[in-house]
Amino acid sequence: MFERIASENGRVRLQLKGALDAESWLALRDGFAALAAAPEGEVVLDLTNVSFIDGPAIGAIAFLFKRLRAKGRRLVVTGVSGQPLALLREHGLDEVLGLSGDDAHARRRFGLSWVAP
């Protein structure tokens, strides 16, 4: 699930891979809690190599977003496509993450950015 974690210039980049399903969501939640507690400012969540995502994993991403936002930090999500993108849209997180509508407005409003694949 965790392919690579790197930290540079106040930014933590987390690359995930494979399926983010009910079996992996506890590790995601614990890893995201650690990221939210870290002193770095921005967290980049790279989902380029994620082929499947389910409800609990969506909840883990929302958890990370809320924790970071509460501390005045940003979440940047990159590389989302296919089923993960469809599920984010189904749950309305595309707007929260700045995927649809006025992206500039969403980035300002929610303190994050979305980088298209």
N, CA and C atoms as a LAMMPS dump frame, in Angstrom:
ITEM: TIMESTEP
0
ITEM: NUMBER OF ATOMS
351
ITEM: BOX BOUNDS ff ff ff
-5.0000000000000000e+02 5.0000000000000000e+02
-5.0000000000000000e+02 5.0000000000000000e+02
-5.0000000000000000e+02 5.0000000000000000e+02
ITEM: ATOMS id mol type element x y z
1 1 1 N 0.822 -1.181 0
2 1 2 C 0 0 0
3 1 3 C 0.867 1.247 0
4 2 1 N 1.83 1.37 0.925
5 2 2 C 2.737 2.507 0.917
6 2 3 C 3.904 2.161 0.005
7 3 1 N 4.016 2.896 -1.078
8 3 2 C 5.09 2.644 -2.032
9 3 3 C 6.336 3.443 -1.67
10 4 1 N 6.119 4.683 -1.272
11 4 2 C 7.259 5.544 -0.968
12 4 3 C 6.804 6.721 -0.12
13 5 1 N 7.633 7.083 0.845
14 5 2 C 7.392 8.266 1.659
15 5 3 C 8.669 9.099 1.615
16 6 1 N 8.535 10.354 1.295
17 6 2 C 9.697 11.235 1.227
18 6 3 C 9.344 12.581 1.855
19 7 1 N 10.327 13.214 2.455
20 7 2 C 10.136 14.526 3.056
21 7 3 C 11.224 15.459 2.549
22 8 1 N 10.799 16.614 2.051
23 8 2 C 11.76 17.61 1.589
24 8 3 C 11.132 18.985 1.596
25 9 1 N 11.902 19.96 2.002
26 9 2 C 11.475 21.365 1.98
27 9 3 C 10.117 21.59 2.635
28 10 1 N 9.869 20.986 3.796
29 10 2 C 8.607 21.192 4.497
30 10 3 C 7.423 20.502 3.865
31 11 1 N 7.662 19.546 2.999
32 11 2 C 6.59 18.824 2.309
33 11 3 C 6.828 17.321 2.47
34 12 1 N 5.775 16.603 2.834
35 12 2 C 5.839 15.152 2.895
36 12 3 C 5.088 14.61 1.696
37 13 1 N 5.744 13.726 0.936
38 13 2 C 5.111 13.117 -0.236
39 13 3 C 4.91 11.637 0.048
40 14 1 N 3.671 11.199 -0.062
41 14 2 C 3.308 9.813 0.195
42 14 3 C 2.753 9.212 -1.086
43 15 1 N 3.445 8.216 -1.607
44 15 2 C 2.974 7.517 -2.799
45 15 3 C 2.35 6.197 -2.367
46 16 1 N 1.109 6.001 -2.781
47 16 2 C 0.388 4.776 -2.454
48 16 3 C 0.269 3.917 -3.699
49 17 1 N 0.061 2.601 -3.493
50 17 2 C -0.089 1.711 -4.647
51 17 3 C -1.085 0.611 -4.336
52 18 1 N -1.623 0.031 -5.399
53 18 2 C -2.509 -1.121 -5.264
54 18 3 C -3.923 -0.74 -4.888
55 19 1 N -4.551 -1.606 -4.104
56 19 2 C -5.937 -1.422 -3.682
57 19 3 C -5.975 -0.852 -2.275
58 20 1 N -6.734 0.195 -2.094
59 20 2 C -6.957 0.773 -0.77
60 20 3 C -8.35 0.339 -0.344
61 21 1 N -8.405 -0.795 0.356
62 21 2 C -9.685 -1.408 0.687
63 21 3 C -9.845 -1.576 2.19
64 22 1 N -10.874 -2.321 2.579
65 22 2 C -11.184 -2.514 3.994
66 22 3 C -10.019 -3.119 4.763
67 23 1 N -9.216 -3.935 4.114
68 23 2 C -8.078 -4.554 4.788
69 23 3 C -6.957 -3.561 5.053
70 24 1 N -6.834 -2.553 4.234
71 24 2 C -5.713 -1.62 4.373
72 24 3 C -6.077 -0.318 5.077
73 25 1 N -7.343 -0.089 5.347
74 25 2 C -7.724 1.222 5.855
75 25 3 C -7.202 1.511 7.252
76 26 1 N -7.023 0.495 8.098
77 26 2 C -6.468 0.753 9.431
78 26 3 C -5.042 1.272 9.337
79 27 1 N -4.233 0.669 8.47
80 27 2 C -2.859 1.147 8.278
81 27 3 C -2.877 2.557 7.691
82 28 1 N -3.791 2.8 6.767
83 28 2 C -3.922 4.145 6.205
84 28 3 C -4.249 5.155 7.294
85 29 1 N -5.228 4.809 8.098
86 29 2 C -5.652 5.726 9.153
87 29 3 C -4.508 6.025 10.108
88 30 1 N -3.788 4.989 10.524
89 30 2 C -2.666 5.189 11.44
90 30 3 C -1.548 5.992 10.78
91 31 1 N -1.252 5.683 9.515
92 31 2 C -0.232 6.443 8.789
93 31 3 C -0.633 7.884 8.588
94 32 1 N -1.896 8.116 8.259
95 32 2 C -2.38 9.475 8.067
96 32 3 C -2.369 10.251 9.384
97 33 1 N -2.666 9.583 10.498
98 33 2 C -2.615 10.248 11.802
99 33 3 C -1.189 10.702 12.094
100 34 1 N -0.213 9.874 11.768
101 34 2 C 1.188 10.244 11.964
102 34 3 C 1.568 11.425 11.067
103 35 1 N 1.104 11.422 9.82
104 35 2 C 1.377 12.547 8.921
105 35 3 C 0.761 13.842 9.45
106 36 1 N -0.453 13.738 9.952
107 36 2 C -1.132 14.925 10.462
108 36 3 C -0.426 15.481 11.7
109 37 1 N 0.22 14.615 12.47
110 37 2 C 0.917 15.045 13.674
111 37 3 C 2.323 15.565 13.383
112 38 1 N 2.85 15.272 12.209
113 38 2 C 4.211 15.695 11.854
114 38 3 C 4.272 17.21 11.69
115 39 1 N 5.462 17.791 11.87
116 39 2 C 5.581 19.246 11.783
117 39 3 C 5.602 19.805 10.36
118 40 1 N 5.821 18.977 9.342
119 40 2 C 5.865 19.482 7.97
120 40 3 C 4.547 20.14 7.606
121 41 1 N 4.626 21.122 6.693
122 41 2 C 3.454 21.906 6.342
123 41 3 C 2.506 21.247 5.377
124 42 1 N 3.008 20.78 4.273
125 42 2 C 2.143 20.286 3.206
126 42 3 C 2.308 18.778 3.056
127 43 1 N 1.196 18.095 2.779
128 43 2 C 1.225 16.657 2.528
129 43 3 C 0.742 16.423 1.102
130 44 1 N 1.549 15.72 0.325
131 44 2 C 1.189 15.35 -1.038
132 44 3 C 0.826 13.876 -1.017
133 45 1 N -0.374 13.573 -1.438
134 45 2 C -0.866 12.203 -1.501
135 45 3 C -0.945 11.811 -2.976
136 46 1 N -0.024 10.955 -3.408
137 46 2 C 0.058 10.546 -4.812
138 46 3 C -0.662 9.217 -4.997
139 47 1 N -1.77 9.246 -5.736
140 47 2 C -2.585 8.059 -5.969
141 47 3 C -2.43 7.515 -7.392
142 48 1 N -1.34 7.872 -8.051
143 48 2 C -1.116 7.451 -9.428
144 48 3 C -1.187 5.938 -9.591
145 49 1 N -0.634 5.191 -8.643
146 49 2 C -0.579 3.734 -8.747
147 49 3 C -1.64 3.024 -7.921
148 50 1 N -2.708 3.743 -7.602
149 50 2 C -3.826 3.146 -6.867
150 50 3 C -4.891 2.736 -7.871
151 51 1 N -5.226 1.449 -7.855
152 51 2 C -6.181 0.912 -8.831
153 51 3 C -7.601 0.802 -8.29
154 52 1 N -7.757 0.782 -6.958
155 52 2 C -9.072 0.599 -6.343
156 52 3 C -9.081 1.291 -4.997
157 53 1 N -10.222 1.88 -4.674
158 53 2 C -10.394 2.524 -3.374
159 53 3 C -11.824 2.261 -2.921
160 54 1 N -12.028 2.102 -1.601
161 54 2 C -13.383 1.882 -1.109
162 54 3 C -13.729 2.916 -0.04
163 55 1 N -14.918 2.77 0.522
164 55 2 C -15.429 3.751 1.479
165 55 3 C -14.523 4.028 2.668
166 56 1 N -14.014 3.001 3.357
167 56 2 C -13.128 3.281 4.492
168 56 3 C -11.869 4.058 4.095
169 57 1 N -11.32 3.788 2.931
170 57 2 C -10.145 4.536 2.466
171 57 3 C -10.519 5.985 2.166
172 58 1 N -11.694 6.191 1.602
173 58 2 C -12.189 7.56 1.383
174 58 3 C -12.283 8.275 2.73
175 59 1 N -12.787 7.57 3.74
176 59 2 C -12.868 8.134 5.083
177 59 3 C -11.503 8.501 5.63
178 60 1 N -10.493 7.681 5.35
179 60 2 C -9.138 7.966 5.811
180 60 3 C -8.595 9.23 5.146
181 61 1 N -8.881 9.412 3.857
182 61 2 C -8.442 10.62 3.155
183 61 3 C -9.145 11.852 3.733
184 62 1 N -10.452 11.723 4.005
185 62 2 C -11.192 12.828 4.603
186 62 3 C -10.639 13.153 5.997
187 63 1 N -10.287 12.109 6.758
188 63 2 C -9.686 12.284 8.077
189 63 3 C -8.393 13.097 7.964
190 64 1 N -7.539 12.714 7.021
191 64 2 C -6.273 13.425 6.828
192 64 3 C -6.525 14.881 6.447
193 65 1 N -7.432 15.098 5.509
194 65 2 C -7.773 16.452 5.088
195 65 3 C -8.219 17.306 6.272
196 66 1 N -9.128 16.78 7.094
197 66 2 C -9.661 17.541 8.224
198 66 3 C -8.587 17.839 9.262
199 67 1 N -7.758 16.855 9.559
200 67 2 C -6.687 17.059 10.542
201 67 3 C -5.692 18.111 10.061
202 68 1 N -5.298 18.027 8.803
203 68 2 C -4.347 19.004 8.271
204 68 3 C -4.953 20.397 8.254
205 69 1 N -6.173 20.479 7.781
206 69 2 C -6.843 21.774 7.684
207 69 3 C -6.99 22.429 9.055
208 70 1 N -7.283 21.631 10.077
209 70 2 C -7.429 22.16 11.434
210 70 3 C -6.122 22.779 11.932
211 71 1 N -5.001 22.339 11.385
212 71 2 C -3.696 22.866 11.783
213 71 3 C -3.169 23.904 10.792
214 72 1 N -4.02 24.305 9.848
215 72 2 C -3.607 25.301 8.867
216 72 3 C -2.651 24.757 7.824
217 73 1 N -2.682 23.452 7.613
218 73 2 C -1.796 22.81 6.641
219 73 3 C -2.595 22.392 5.417
220 74 1 N -1.875 22.012 4.364
221 74 2 C -2.527 21.687 3.091
222 74 3 C -2.385 20.224 2.733
223 75 1 N -3.37 19.728 2.009
224 75 2 C -3.333 18.407 1.4
225 75 3 C -3.37 18.594 -0.104
226 76 1 N -2.399 18.014 -0.801
227 76 2 C -2.354 18.041 -2.256
228 76 3 C -2.518 16.604 -2.718
229 77 1 N -3.526 16.352 -3.545
230 77 2 C -3.791 15.01 -4.056
231 77 3 C -3.436 14.984 -5.533
232 78 1 N -2.657 13.97 -5.943
233 78 2 C -2.236 13.878 -7.338
234 78 3 C -2.524 12.504 -7.91
235 79 1 N -2.622 12.444 -9.23
236 79 2 C -2.649 11.186 -9.964
237 79 3 C -3.892 10.342 -9.858
238 80 1 N -5.013 10.904 -9.52
239 80 2 C -6.232 10.1 -9.349
240 80 3 C -6.917 9.886 -10.697
241 81 1 N -7.277 8.628 -10.971
242 81 2 C -8.007 8.317 -12.198
243 81 3 C -8.813 7.044 -11.981
244 82 1 N -9.597 6.676 -12.975
245 82 2 C -10.349 5.424 -12.936
246 82 3 C -11.328 5.33 -11.776
247 83 1 N -11.414 4.148 -11.183
248 83 2 C -12.356 3.883 -10.094
249 83 3 C -12.142 4.791 -8.89
250 84 1 N -10.89 5.054 -8.467
251 84 2 C -10.717 5.974 -7.34
252 84 3 C -11.305 7.362 -7.611
253 85 1 N -11.099 7.863 -8.82
254 85 2 C -11.653 9.162 -9.184
255 85 3 C -13.179 9.122 -9.183
256 86 1 N -13.752 8.061 -9.727
257 86 2 C -15.213 7.93 -9.752
258 86 3 C -15.791 7.899 -8.338
259 87 1 N -15.133 7.197 -7.427
260 87 2 C -15.638 7.111 -6.053
261 87 3 C -15.493 8.441 -5.318
262 88 1 N -14.394 9.146 -5.545
263 88 2 C -14.255 10.473 -4.951
264 88 3 C -15.379 11.385 -5.431
265 89 1 N -15.695 11.301 -6.702
266 89 2 C -16.798 12.109 -7.245
267 89 3 C -18.131 11.682 -6.641
268 90 1 N -18.34 10.372 -6.518
269 90 2 C -19.593 9.859 -5.963
270 90 3 C -19.823 10.361 -4.541
271 91 1 N -18.761 10.498 -3.772
272 91 2 C -18.869 10.959 -2.388
273 91 3 C -18.785 12.473 -2.26
274 92 1 N -18.686 13.174 -3.379
275 92 2 C -18.646 14.629 -3.355
276 92 3 C -17.302 15.2 -2.945
277 93 1 N -16.285 14.366 -2.844
278 93 2 C -14.975 14.865 -2.444
279 93 3 C -14.228 15.527 -3.588
280 94 1 N -14.712 15.352 -4.798
281 94 2 C -14.069 16.033 -5.916
282 94 3 C -14.134 17.542 -5.729
283 95 1 N -15.25 18.036 -5.202
284 95 2 C -15.372 19.47 -4.964
285 95 3 C -14.494 19.909 -3.8
286 96 1 N -14.48 19.141 -2.722
287 96 2 C -13.651 19.474 -1.559
288 96 3 C -12.181 19.498 -1.947
289 97 1 N -11.773 18.557 -2.799
290 97 2 C -10.386 18.458 -3.215
291 97 3 C -10.072 19.331 -4.428
292 98 1 N -11.069 20.082 -4.898
293 98 2 C -10.829 21.012 -5.989
294 98 3 C -10.829 20.374 -7.357
295 99 1 N -11.442 19.21 -7.495
296 99 2 C -11.432 18.494 -8.764
297 99 3 C -12.453 19.03 -9.751
298 100 1 N -13.574 19.532 -9.259
299 100 2 C -14.609 19.998 -10.181
300 100 3 C -14.964 21.445 -9.878
301 101 1 N -15.656 22.034 -10.799
302 101 2 C -16.07 23.416 -10.617
303 101 3 C -14.896 24.362 -10.746
304 102 1 N -14.931 25.423 -9.997
305 102 2 C -13.877 26.435 -10.018
306 102 3 C -12.729 25.958 -9.137
307 103 1 N -11.716 25.354 -9.742
308 103 2 C -10.603 24.798 -8.979
309 103 3 C -9.888 25.846 -8.14
310 104 1 N -9.702 27.035 -8.675
311 104 2 C -9.009 28.077 -7.924
312 104 3 C -9.8 28.431 -6.668
313 105 1 N -11.115 28.527 -6.814
314 105 2 C -11.973 28.826 -5.66
315 105 3 C -11.887 27.713 -4.63
316 106 1 N -11.938 26.455 -5.076
317 106 2 C -11.874 25.322 -4.148
318 106 3 C -10.539 25.291 -3.419
319 107 1 N -9.465 25.57 -4.116
320 107 2 C -8.149 25.574 -3.46
321 107 3 C -8.096 26.638 -2.366
322 108 1 N -8.6 27.821 -2.668
323 108 2 C -8.604 28.877 -1.652
324 108 3 C -9.518 28.506 -0.489
325 109 1 N -10.698 28.019 -0.809
326 109 2 C -11.697 27.728 0.222
327 109 3 C -11.258 26.612 1.153
328 110 1 N -10.68 25.551 0.589
329 110 2 C -10.359 24.385 1.392
330 110 3 C -8.879 24.258 1.721
331 111 1 N -8.059 25.177 1.255
332 111 2 C -6.651 25.17 1.614
333 111 3 C -5.873 24.01 1.051
334 112 1 N -6.232 23.562 -0.135
335 112 2 C -5.514 22.453 -0.751
336 112 3 C -5.561 22.607 -2.242
337 113 1 N -4.889 21.72 -2.907
338 113 2 C -4.923 21.765 -4.361
339 113 3 C -5.062 20.367 -4.913
340 114 1 N -5.484 20.295 -6.129
341 114 2 C -5.659 19.03 -6.828
342 114 3 C -4.855 19.131 -8.097
343 115 1 N -3.983 18.182 -8.333
344 115 2 C -3.195 18.185 -9.541
345 115 3 C -3.709 17.07 -10.419
346 116 1 N -4.204 17.391 -11.597
347 116 2 C -4.78 16.386 -12.492
348 116 3 C -3.696 15.432 -12.97
349 117 1 N -4.083 14.154 -13.214
350 117 2 C -3.1 13.167 -13.695
351 117 3 C -2.572 13.531 -15.061
